[in-house]
Every structure is written in structure tokens, then in C-alpha cells.
Amino acid sequence: MLEVFLYWTAVSLVMWGAVSFPARPLRLGTRLGPVFVSVPHQTVSLTGAQTLCPRRQRIGNFKTEPPSLFRGRGDHPKQGRIKKRIEAEDVMINIGKGATVPEPPAGHKWKTVQHDNKVTWLASWSENIQGQIKYVMLNPTSRLKGEKDWAKYETARKLKDIVEKIREQYRADWKSKEMKVRQRAVAVYFIDILALRAGNEKDADESADTVGCCSLRVEHLTLHEEMDGKEHVVEFDFLGKDSIRYYNRMSVEKQVFKNIGLFMKDKVPGDDLFDRLTTATLNKHLSELMEGLTAKVFRTFNASKTLQDQLDELTEEDDTTPAKLLSYNRANRAVAILCNHQRAPPKTFDQQMSNLQEKIQAKEDAIAECRDEIKALRREVKTSKDAKSTKKLDSKKKQLLKLEEQLHKLELQATDKQENKEIALGTSKLNYLDPRISVAWCKKWGVGVEKVYNKSQREKFAWAIDMADEDFVF
């Protein structure tokens, strides 16, 4: 029975060498320390030759999922089906040539053992519900993952240099004589301005009814000539990734409004809005505009730029550290709203807020009591002019300042918690925001990086912490 199949290793990763595994497999739930592979470090000499030296790197998730009922996101049509146990016969192992093949569980054999140096996964298998391929990869804190993250954000920064040119082009294409060009131009506009995902084609009977930009249907948009004092308003309402509802009302440019009306003409609610556009043709067009450009690069660019702009706007030099952190979270929240990163309010939210309000009330009572004591001490000093009373008065004043600072911190904490009630900040922080922006902000304003990133996040973004100084701008 295959439960876990990646363990301690000590040779090199498939990309330049080999990955090897100990002969004895571990059972599900076995407790062990961090799991490592040894990955060669790549250096380049003046002649262009490459020298490799082994570096131990952490492995990410190394356990297969046990048999269970499939839940899925939202109202998934495959809800309740049984996930089968993953056996060794389902698993592909990816190791270096000449490496010792890990021993499968007794009575079993691996599906295949390969030596592909163009990928970074160490093992893979397909789950039986949706046919998705699952991988064992390197840990996010590994060097190779860090290099990949750096490359991702650098690609987004390159977009900054040509984004205005791209915008000029899609605005010109709104008036194209070809309907497919018009549809493509409006789709790119949505991806740019609204940070929508491209959306993939899928079997409606086999998957949840979630959509992206290219798979929007007529029923997902409502046009308003005027709404809330704004002209040319488009109302979006659909289920996005993970069945999270996307609802937005946006005033668009007049030509976009006219084009959407044209795309919807003579169609029923279930028809595709962009009936002459596919994800493949959109991605091909984007890659022609800039090497490596995808809808996700647009999301990363707009998310990181929004964070940079919001931090510049909200952060005040004279603010306390808690106030600066509130500004940081508000900037992060603006990104999460842009990317539609929502969550259900925590079950304990009301109780947490109640406890926080009790602490605030207790602190206000303590401040009121301290002020009364200061008034009494002032009268005492005025009448007796006693040095002991003066010293006691000074001590009480310091205590009052400390209590007021603590109250201010609690009030900021309550505001932050309330504003984050239905917003998930973690997804954008880990996947869409260039960490160098946050690191530079921390260094510029004297805020500890540990206030923004926890320990595992600091390990993941160690490259950014080392690289970025206070002058870095996305």
C-alpha cells in the first residue's frame, strides 16, 4: 500500500544530476523532520562553462492523499464521489540517470521511472475524480523555486514598460472591422483593468460552472446606460475560480459598452459573450505582444503596481508602527479586492471582536482612572510642593502615555480585523505581489519584516529580503 513515497535524500535533483530515495518507504502520518533533496548549485565562469555543486533543498508536500469523498468547491457535479487510494502503479518517478531507483512497497512496482531534466517535479500521479495530475515538487523555500519567483516578477516588471503601448493597441482594435479582433480587444481590456483570469474551456457536465474572461456568458453581464450617477456601467455577476462569486459594477469606456451590446445582440442568456474567442487564441495573441505574457502576468503586474501605489499613498512618516501596518494591510486589501480574493467570515469572528471590544473598554476605563489620579496628584503637588509627589505625578503621566498607546494599538487592530472580515490577504501576498515591494517598504519605514511575513514566508522570500533595499520600486 502506497502512503508516502518521498523521504530523506542526499543526491542531486533531476535537472542536473539525480534524485535518490532510501529503500524503506514510510507510512502515512510518520513524523520526521524537513525532507530534503540535494540540488546542484549552478555557477557560470568567465568562459561560459557551468560548474555544479550540490546544495540540499527542501521538498514540498511528499504525501499522497488517502481515500476519501470528493467535496469540490461550490456546487460541484462530482461531489460525493470516492477518491481512490493511490498505489505505486499510479506513480511516475522522475530521477537522474544512474541514480538508484527507490524501492516501491512490497508487491508493487512504479508506473514508470523517467529521467526528464526539463521539469522540476520529483514524482507525479493522476487522481481519479477529475483526472488532474498531482506532483511532488520542491518546497517554496528552495533555491530553484526562489529563482522561478524572481523570474515571474521580473516578467511582470517588463510589462510595465510596454503596457501603455498594449492599451493603445486594444483601444484601436475596439473599432476593428473584424468581430474576433473586437472581442479579443475587449477581453484584453477586462483582463487588464479587472484582473480577470483568462478562463479555460471545460465540460460543463463534469466540472463546476465557474468561468473566466473568455468563457463569460451573456447572462453574466448586465448593461446600464446610467447607474449610481455613472454612465456606461457594466454589472458582472458570475462564479470565478473555486466557485467564489465575482460581483462588480464598473463604468467602462463608451466604445467598450457599445461593443458588449453588439456581442450580446441576438443571443440568449446561455450563449458565450466572446463566441469568436478562445483561451488558446487569446494566449497566442498575448505572447505576440510580449514574450511570456499571459493573463496571470497581467494579474501579477496590476496587483504589484496597486500595492506599490497604495503604499506610497497611504503611508505617513509620522505614523506609529501599528498605524503603518494598518496602511500596509489596507494596501494589500485593495489588491485582494482587485483579484477577488474573498473568504467566508471566520466562525469565531464575532467572539474575537467581542473580546477585542472588551479589551478596548477595559483600557479606556484604565485611562479614565489614570487621568483622575493625575488630576489628584497635580492638586497635591500644587499644595505640598513635595518632591515625592512630583515624582509620582511624572510616573503617572508616563503610565497614561503608555495606556493611550496600547488603546490606539487595540483600536487599529479592531479596525483591521473588521475590514479583513471577508477578504483573504494571504493569496495575493504569496502569489501576486512582488515581495521586494514589501521588503523595501519595511526597510524604508523602519518596520520589521517579521511584522509583514511570518517565518515560513521569510524563508520563501529570502531572495527578496537579501536583494531589495529601501529604494526599490516595482
Protein Blocks (a to p, Z undefined) as FASTA:
>chain_A
ZZbfcdcdfbdcfklmccdddfbdcdehiacdddddddddddddfkopacdddddddddd
fbdcdddddebgajafkgoiacddddfklpccdddehiacddddehiacfbdcddfkbcb
fbdcddfklopacdddddfkbmklmmmmmmmmmmmmmmmmmmmmmmmmmmmmmmpfblkl
mmmmmmmmmmmmnopaebiaddfklpccdddfklpcfklpccdfbgghiahiacddddde
hhiacdddddddfklmmmmmmmmgopafkbcfblmbcfklmmmmmmmmpghiafklmmmm
mmmmmmmmmmmmmpcfkbcfklmmmmmmmmmmmmmmmnopacdddfklmmmmmmmmmmmm
mmmmmmmmmmmmmmmmmmmmmmnopaklmmmmmmmmmmmmmmmmmmmmmmmmmmmmmmmm
macfklmmmmmmcfklmmmmmmmnopafklmpcfklmmmmmmmmmmpcfkbcZZ
